[in-house]
Amino acid sequence: MTSQGKLRVALLFGRAAEICARVDSKNCGTGAGGFKPGNTCPRGGAAGTQTNSGSQETKPKPPKKPPKKTEAESSKKIEKPDKSNQLKIWGNNRFAAEDTKKIFGDDWTPQDVTGLFGAPSGEHSFAEVGRGKDGSISVHLADSNGRFVADHSIRKTKDGEIVARVDLVKVNAQGGGLGTKMFIGQVHAMADAGVNRIELHAAKLNESGGQDAYVGYRVWPKFGFDAPLEATKKYGVDIRNSLPPHLSKAKTVQELFSISGDDKNPSGRAWWDKNGVDIDMAFDLSKGSTSRKLMAAYLKNKRTAKSKSFQSTKKSKIANIDVLRNPEDDPILDQLWDEIAKAGGIRNWASKQRDNE
């Protein structure tokens, strides 16, 4: 065959191969096993949608929708604390002003934030507001007469929730229940301001006693704080799997507290008093929460116990806290939790209570 004939044959074979490739491309991936390993599809067998023309195209991604507001954000009615409850600010921190607006809105100032913690206002009380971790606001409260010192922080989560944290509260032993008064005032003010919950570390330290001993692990649950028992693992103790058989159904601290005892078996509260450990807890500030129902029931029982001598001079939500945290508080709290146990547990009791304030 002449060289010219060979050239013609080569051109014919090349044209045939091009046509075959086009046919294969048109049916790429549509035949049996089209996307199996070894597929020689000119486009590599990549998955896609086949158009009427036979070509494959990747579907365009739909535009991202703006994040929906959580139910808590949509239903919030933000109220600033009364100016009479605000404290003098020591120092000036521009970052705190920026973070305050990010958390509560443009019309809020660090001065407004100082009124959220129930601290007594007056010439001897002051606050230092600064920038905490991850865009949080840090708040240091103190009294120049040494009545109290407290450290708090407030942050906004990725889900839009506003969370307060109690890091430290130290009150003079002669404070007349000031620590509890501050907490009750804090609950009302923060709930009105749209804060979702208050977190704290309920400590059990220095079991030898003395002025530095901590009993938060057994006190705060009675006032409405709660946590899963699994949370004790953070501090190296698996309480959930250490419970005696008659308490083994409890999954949270409050569930444990609401289990009665008998002559042979201790109640959940008695067992926790002896065996409880450090734990991180939270107080749910939402309307109708078990936390707020417990606090409301405590205040009601407290007022009943003091009915002969107690007279409120104000209509303020915080007016009734003047009677708090005297020596008789413990039996009043124990009586409340006895009622909860008789009601069949914390959930049954809470379901029968009217919504709080």
C-alpha positions in Angstrom: 0.0 0.0 0.0 1.3 3.4 -0.9 2.0 6.0 1.7 -1.0 8.0 0.4 -3.3 5.0 1.0 -1.9 4.5 4.5 -2.7 8.1 5.3 -6.3 7.7 4.2 -6.8 4.6 6.4 -5.4 6.4 9.4 -7.8 9.3 8.9 -10.8 7.0 8.5 -9.9 5.1 11.8 -9.4 8.4 13.6 -12.8 9.7 12.5 -14.5 6.5 13.6 -12.9 6.7 17.1 -14.2 10.3 17.4 -17.8 9.3 16.6 -17.6 6.4 19.1 -16.4 8.8 21.8 -19.4 11.1 21.1 -21.9 8.2 21.4 -20.3 7.0 24.6 -20.4 10.5 26.0 -24.0 10.9 25.2 -24.9 7.8 27.1 -22.3 8.3 29.8 -23.4 6.7 33.1 -26.9 5.8 31.7 -26.2 2.3 30.9 -25.9 -0.6 33.3 -23.0 -0.1 35.6 -22.2 3.2 34.1 -20.6 4.6 37.3 -18.7 1.5 38.3 -14.9 1.5 38.7 -13.2 1.4 35.4 -15.8 3.5 33.6 -14.1 5.1 30.5 -16.6 7.9 30.2 -14.9 10.9 28.6 -16.1 13.0 31.6 -14.9 10.5 34.1 -18.3 9.1 35.1 -19.0 12.0 37.4 -22.6 11.9 38.8 -25.0 14.6 37.5 -28.2 15.3 35.8 -28.8 14.4 32.2 -30.4 17.1 30.2 -32.5 16.7 27.0 -29.4 17.3 24.9 -27.7 14.3 26.6 -25.1 16.3 28.5 -24.6 16.1 32.2 -24.7 19.2 34.5 -24.4 19.6 38.2 -27.5 21.1 39.9 -26.9 24.6 41.1 -26.9 24.8 44.9 -29.9 26.7 46.3 -29.1 30.0 48.0 -28.7 29.8 51.7 -31.7 30.8 53.7 -31.2 33.3 56.5 -31.1 31.5 59.9 -34.5 31.3 61.6 -34.9 33.0 64.9 -35.3 30.6 67.7 -38.6 30.5 69.5 -36.9 32.1 72.5 -35.7 35.0 70.4 -39.0 35.5 68.7 -41.1 35.6 71.9 -38.7 37.7 74.0 -39.9 40.9 75.5 -36.8 42.7 76.6 -37.1 45.0 79.6 -34.2 47.0 81.1 -33.7 46.8 84.8 -35.0 49.7 86.9 -32.4 52.5 87.3 -32.8 52.3 91.0 -31.2 48.8 90.8 -28.2 49.9 88.8 -24.7 50.4 90.3 -22.0 53.0 89.8 -19.4 51.8 87.2 -15.8 51.9 88.1 -13.6 52.5 85.1 -14.5 52.9 81.4 -14.3 49.9 79.0 -15.3 50.7 75.4 -15.2 47.0 74.5 -17.9 46.3 77.2 -20.1 48.9 75.5 -19.7 47.2 72.1 -20.4 43.7 73.5 -23.4 44.9 75.5 -25.0 46.2 72.3 -24.3 42.9 70.5 -25.9 40.9 73.3 -28.9 43.1 74.3 -29.3 45.6 71.6 -28.2 49.1 70.6 -30.1 50.9 73.3 -28.4 49.0 76.1 -25.3 50.3 78.0 -23.0 48.7 80.6 -24.8 50.8 83.2 -28.0 48.9 82.3 -26.2 45.6 82.7 -25.2 46.4 86.3 -28.9 46.2 87.3 -29.3 42.6 86.3 -27.6 41.0 89.3 -29.8 41.9 92.2 -26.9 43.7 94.0 -28.0 46.4 96.5 -27.4 49.8 95.0 -26.1 52.7 97.1 -23.0 54.8 97.7 -20.9 51.9 98.7 -21.8 49.6 95.8 -20.0 49.6 92.5 -19.5 47.5 89.4 -16.7 47.0 86.9 -17.9 45.9 83.5 -15.4 44.5 81.0 -14.8 42.2 78.0 -14.8 38.5 78.9 -14.0 35.4 76.8 -15.6 34.8 73.4 -17.4 38.2 73.3 -18.9 37.8 76.7 -19.4 40.6 79.2 -17.6 40.2 82.6 -19.2 42.0 85.6 -17.4 42.4 88.9 -19.6 43.6 91.8 -18.4 44.8 95.2 -19.2 46.8 98.2 -16.6 49.1 99.8 -17.9 48.1 103.2 -17.1 44.4 102.5 -20.7 43.2 102.5 -20.3 41.3 99.2 -18.2 40.6 96.2 -19.3 38.8 93.1 -18.1 37.9 89.6 -20.5 37.2 86.8 -20.5 37.0 83.0 -23.1 37.1 80.2 -22.7 35.7 76.7 -24.7 35.1 73.6 -24.6 31.6 72.1 -24.5 30.6 68.4 -28.1 29.7 68.8 -29.0 33.2 69.9 -29.5 32.4 73.6 -28.4 34.8 76.3 -26.7 32.9 79.1 -25.5 34.3 82.4 -22.9 32.6 84.6 -22.3 33.0 88.3 -18.5 32.6 88.8 -18.2 33.8 92.4 -20.4 35.1 95.2 -19.0 35.9 98.6 -21.3 37.5 101.2 -20.4 38.7 104.7 -21.7 36.2 107.3 -23.7 39.0 108.9 -25.4 39.9 105.5 -28.9 38.8 106.7 -29.5 36.6 103.7 -28.0 39.1 101.2 -26.7 36.4 98.9 -30.2 34.9 98.4 -31.7 38.3 98.0 -29.3 39.1 95.3 -30.1 35.8 93.5 -33.9 36.3 93.6 -33.5 39.8 92.3 -31.2 38.5 89.6 -33.8 35.9 88.4 -36.5 38.5 88.0 -34.3 41.1 86.3 -32.7 38.6 83.9 -36.0 37.0 83.0 -37.4 40.4 82.1 -34.3 41.2 80.1 -34.6 38.0 77.9 -31.8 36.0 79.5 -32.5 32.3 78.9 -30.7 30.7 81.8 -28.2 31.2 84.7 -25.3 28.7 85.0 -23.0 28.1 87.9 -20.6 25.7 89.5 -22.2 24.1 92.6 -19.2 23.4 94.7 -18.3 20.9 97.4 -15.0 21.9 98.7 -13.2 22.0 102.1 -15.3 19.4 103.7 -13.6 20.1 107.0 -15.8 23.1 107.4 -14.9 26.6 108.4 -15.7 29.9 106.7 -14.3 28.7 103.4 -16.5 25.6 103.1 -18.8 25.4 100.1 -22.3 23.8 100.2 -23.6 24.9 96.8 -23.9 21.3 95.6 -26.7 20.7 98.0 -28.2 24.2 98.4 -28.7 25.4 94.8 -30.8 22.4 93.6 -33.3 23.2 96.3 -33.7 26.7 94.8 -34.3 25.5 91.2 -30.9 24.7 89.7 -30.6 21.3 87.9 -28.2 19.1 85.9 -27.9 15.6 84.6 -26.2 13.3 87.1 -23.9 12.4 84.2 -22.4 15.9 84.5 -20.4 14.7 87.6 -18.1 12.8 85.3 -16.4 16.1 84.5 -15.1 16.1 88.0 -14.0 12.5 87.9 -17.0 10.9 89.7 -19.7 8.7 88.0 -22.6 9.4 90.4 -25.2 8.0 88.1 -23.7 4.5 88.3 -23.0 4.9 92.1 -26.6 5.2 93.1 -28.2 2.6 95.4 -31.0 0.5 93.8 -33.9 2.5 95.3 -32.4 5.7 93.8 -31.2 4.3 90.4 -34.1 5.7 88.4 -33.0 9.3 89.0 -31.3 10.9 86.0 -31.0 14.5 87.3 -30.2 16.1 90.6 -33.8 17.3 91.0 -35.1 13.8 90.3 -32.8 12.5 92.9 -33.9 15.1 95.4 -37.6 14.1 94.9 -37.2 10.5 95.9 -38.3 9.6 99.5 -36.5 7.4 101.9 -37.6 5.0 104.6 -36.1 3.3 107.8 -33.7 1.3 105.7 -33.0 3.6 102.8 -32.0 7.2 102.8 -33.9 9.8 100.7 -32.3 11.2 97.6 -31.5 14.4 99.4 -29.9 12.7 102.3 -27.8 10.5 100.0 -26.7 13.5 98.0 -25.8 15.5 101.1 -23.3 12.7 102.0 -22.2 11.6 98.6 -22.7 14.5 96.2 -19.8 16.2 94.4 -19.0 19.3 92.5 -21.3 19.8 89.5 -22.2 22.4 86.9 -25.9 23.4 87.1 -28.4 25.7 85.3 -31.5 27.7 86.3 -34.1 27.8 83.5 -35.4 31.4 83.3 -38.2 30.7 80.8 -41.8 31.3 81.9 -43.4 28.2 83.3 -40.1 26.4 83.9 -39.6 24.0 86.8 -36.8 26.2 88.1 -39.1 29.2 88.4 -41.9 27.2 89.8 -39.6 26.0 92.6 -38.4 29.5 93.4 -42.0 30.8 93.4 -43.1 27.9 95.7 -40.2 28.7 98.1 -41.2 32.3 98.3 -44.8 31.4 98.9 -43.9 29.1 101.7 -41.5 31.6 103.1 -44.2 34.3 103.1 -46.6 31.9 104.8 -44.1 31.2 107.5 -43.7 34.9 108.1 -47.3 35.9 107.5 -47.7 37.3 111.1 -44.7 39.6 110.9 -44.2 40.2 107.1 -45.7 43.2 105.5 -44.5 44.3 102.0 -44.0 48.0 101.6 -43.7 47.8 97.8 -45.5 46.2 94.9 -42.2 45.5 93.2 -41.4 41.9 92.3 -38.3 42.1 94.5 -40.2 43.5 97.5 -40.9 40.1 98.9 -37.3 38.9 99.1 -36.6 40.8 102.3 -37.6 37.7 104.3 -35.1 35.4 102.6 -32.4 33.1 103.9 -32.8 33.2 107.6 -32.0 30.2 109.8 -35.5 28.8 109.2 -35.0 28.5 105.4 -33.7 25.0 105.5 -36.8 23.4 107.1 -39.0 25.5 104.7 -37.0 24.1 101.7 -37.1 20.6 103.1 -40.8 20.8 103.6 -41.2 21.9 100.0 -39.2 19.0 98.7 -41.1 16.6 100.9 -44.3 17.8 99.2 -42.6 17.2 95.8 -41.7 13.6 96.8 -45.3 13.0 97.9 -46.6 14.3 94.6 -44.7 11.5 92.8 -41.6 13.4 91.8 -40.5 16.7 90.4 -42.2 16.3 87.0 -45.6 15.4 88.5 -45.3 18.3 91.0 -44.3 20.8 88.4 -47.2 19.8 86.1 -49.7 20.7 88.8 -48.3 24.1 89.5 -49.5 27.3 88.0 -47.2 29.2 85.8 -44.9 31.5 87.7 -45.2 35.3 87.8 
